């Protein structure tokens, strides 16, 4: 099943070294460090991902903005249980339209940032399919928007071995001085537990192959079971990469009570993060490997059309047979 990358919300409010990070990147010119931005404000990313698709592949994407991006969802913690928490959405109201920005709290708008040209982004330690161990990312400019990726360069899978050093050197320019971020490669995530069943008052234990001793990666889990019926909430976990995590029965029961729709899923992601600073704030270098699994919920039959339902049930707008 195709993996989806988790939202970066886990690290948005954390300090630079959070989420198992390696070395913090520094400017090439220490004399202008005072002009650098707030490290608690996430303004960009370089994502190196091992994608669990058929065929599996490695990809690199990067973007550096001049400010933080509005959140994709506004979420509040309803319940906490160990390393996991139940998040529910909030819907603030702004009297005046925030377009083209987003209403992030009552009567408070947040504009979208502008992506920046940061010169050459040179990656060392991620191998191409041709055997090279470094590459310059392709810089794409569309309607003034700057994005970076491996472009037409095919990458090996996995593009690195567990523990391999990976370095990203950003050349900088008018927007920000140059800086370098370093991190270590991870092993592709291997989940050893079966696709889970979520039932009331019943814990769910997830297991996976742990990394080598000394690894700094974390495991991020997201359980979202209402998406096709209108988002009601989700369980998120940020836990040690030690091979096992149990989701509590009461927490999962509260999630079920919020509502269920067709094709519920759970995503498990191994992730390591390092960071550097621009004049606007923090850029996160992440290396990740994620697996998405289908979730079984007793009494819920997922569908895409009526032929997948047993009459007289029909396929509803929330993609369940009723």
N, C-alpha and C positions, 0 to 999 in steps of 0.2 A: 504494500500500500504506500502511496506517495506520502512522503513526510512533509509537514508544514512547519515552518519556523515559528517558534514562539515569539510572542511579542516581547519587546525589550523592557517592558515595564518593571521587571524584577530588579533592575539596576539603576532606574532613573533617579532615585532619591538617595542612593548609597554613595559612600565615599569612593575615591578613585580606586582603592585597592580591593573593593568588594568583589564578591562572586568568584573567589578563587583566582584573582588576577596575578600576573607575573610582574615584571618590571614596569614601572611607570615611565612613559616616554618623556623625553626632555627636549627642549629646544636646542638647536645646534648653536645658538648664540645666547649664552647665559646672561648676557648683558641686557636683554630685553624681556627677561622672565616677568618683570613687574607689570608688563603690558598684557600678560596672558589672562585668560578668562577664569571664571569660577569653576573649579573642578567638580562641583556638585550639579552643574547644569550640563546635561547631555545634549550636544549639538551636532554630533556626527558619528559615523560608524565605518569600520572596515570589517565585513563579515566574511569569514572563510568557513564554508559549510560542506559537510559530507552529506549528500542528499540520498535518502533511502527510497530510491525509485528503481524501476526496471528499464534500462540498466542504471546502476548506481553511478553517481558522478560527483565531482568536486566543483564548487563554484566560488567565485569571489565577487562581492559587490561592495561599493564604497560611495559615500556621499558625505560632504562636510558643509554644514549650514552656518549662517551668521547668527542663529539663535536657536532655542529649543523648539521642538515641534509640539503642537497640541496633542494630547493623548487621543488614541483611537477610540477608547472608551473611558468614561469617568466611572471609576469603581471605588466602592467603600467596603471596608472589612466588616462583615456581619458576625463571623465566628472564627476563632483561632483554635487549632488543635495541633500541638506539637509544631512540626515544620510546615504544616498546611493551614490554609485559611480559606473561608468561603467569602467570595466577593460578590457584591450585588451592584447593579448600575444605578447611577444617579442622573437626573435629567434637569440641570439648571435652566433658568429662564432669563433671557436678556430681552428687554423691551425693544431695543434697537437691533436690527439685523447685524450679525457679526461678519457676514460675508465680505471678503473671502476667508475670514478666519473662523474660529469656533468659540461658542459660548462655554466657558470652562467653570464658571460658578455664577451665581445669580448676579446679573448686571455686570459681568466681567467677560470681556472678549479677549481672545488670544490669537494673534495673527500667525499665518504660516510663515516659516522662515524662508530665506532665499539661499539656494545652494551656491557654493563658491568654487572658483578655480583655484586649486591648491598645487598647481604644477604637476610634475611627474610623481606618481605613486609607484615605488619600486618594491616588489615583494621578493624576499629571499627565503628559501626553505620549503616552498610549495612546488612540487615537480610537475612539469608539463608532460603530456603524453609522449613528446619527442625525447624526453629525458633531461631537459634543462632543469636546473634547480632554482631559477629566478626568472622574473618577468616584470615588465612594466605594464601596469593596467591601462586599458584603453579608455581614453577620456572622450565622453560623448556630450555634446552640447546641443540641447533641443529647446528652442524658444527661450534661450537664456538660462536653462536649467543644466547644471553640471552633475553628471554621474560618471562613475568609473566601474569597470568590470574587467574580466579577463578577455572579453570580446571574442574574437575568432580563435584565440589560443585554446586548444583542447588540453585539459588538465588530467593528470593521472588520477586513478581512484584506488585507494586513498592517495591524496596528493602529498602525504607525509606519513611518517611512522610515529607511534606514540613516543613522546619525549624529544622529538626532533625540534631544534630551534627554528622559529619562524620570526622574521624581522620585516617590518613595514617601514620604509623611509619615505616620508612625505616632503617633497622638495619645497613647498610653500610658494609664496609670492607676495603680491600686494595685500592680500587679505591676512595672511599669517606667516610667521617665520617657519623655517623647516623644523621638523621634529621626527623622532624615530620611536617606534613601539616594538617591544619584543615579547614573545610568548612561546609556549611549547606545544607541540602537536598532541592530539589525543587519539586514542583508539576508537574506531567506529563503535557506536553503541550496539550491544547485543542484548535484547530483552529475552529473558528465559522463562518468564511467567506467561501463561496463556492469555488470550484476549479476555478481559475481565467481565464479570457479571456484577452489576450494581443493583442491590436489593435493599430494602429497608432494614435498618439496624444491623447491617452485616458489613464487617470490615473487609477491605480488599488489600491483599499483599502483592506488591510488585517486586519482581526480582530481575536482576541484570548481571552481566559479567562485570565485576569491578575492575578498575584500572590497576596499573602497576603501582607498587608501593611508592609513596611520595608524590603522587599526582595531585594537582591543585584543582581539578575540575569539580563542578557541582552538578547535581541532577535537578532539573526543573520539570515539574509535572503540571499539566493543565487538563482538567476534566470539564468538558462543555457538552451538555446533553439537551439544550433547548434551542440551539441555533436556528433551526429551520422553522421554529414556531415563534420567533422573536426572542432575542437574547434576554434571559432572566437572571443569569449569574453563572459563576464557575468556581471550581476549587482549584487553587494554585498551591504548589509546594516547592520549596527551595531546600534541598536536603543534601547531606553528605553523599559523595559518590562511593558508597561502601557496599553496594550490591543488593540492598533491600529497603523497602519503605512500605509501611502499612497505613492505609487511609482509614480513618476511624469510621465506624458505622453511624454514629450520631451525625457526623459532619456530612456524610453522603446522604443520609435521610433528609437533612435540611436542604441539600441540593435538589433531591427528588421533589420535595414539597414546593419548590419554586416553579417547577414545570418541566415537561419532557417533550421532545419532538423527535422526528425521525433521524436516523443515522447519527446517534450520539457517538462521541469519540473521546479518546484519551491520548494525550501526547506526552511522550517522555523524551527529554533532551539532556544530553551531556554537553556541558558548556564550560569554557574557561575564558576569562576576560582580562585584558590589559588595557591601559589607557594612556593617552597623551593629551596635551593642551594646545588649543589655538587661542587667538585673541578673543574668541566668543565664549569658549567653554571647553568641555571635555569631549574627546573623540574616543570611542571604545573600539578596540580590536578584539573580536570574538572568534573563537574556533569552536564549532559545534557539530553535533551529530544527533539527529532526532528521528524518532520512530512514532508513527501515528497508528493506533489500533482502534478497531470498532469495539463498541461497548454493547453488551447485551443487557437489556432491562426487561424483567419479566412483565408480560402483558403488552409490550410495545413491539409492533411489527412495522418495520420501515418499508417504504415503497416509493416508487417514482411514477407509477400509473396503476389503474384499477386492476390490471391483469395479475398484479402481485398480491392482491388481497383475496380473501375467501368471501364470496358473496354471502349475505348482502352487504358486507363491508366494502367501502370504496376508499381510494387514496385521497386523503385530505390535503389541504394547503400546507399543513405542517409536516407532510411526508410520512404520515402514519396511517395505517388501515383502521378505519372505524365504521 
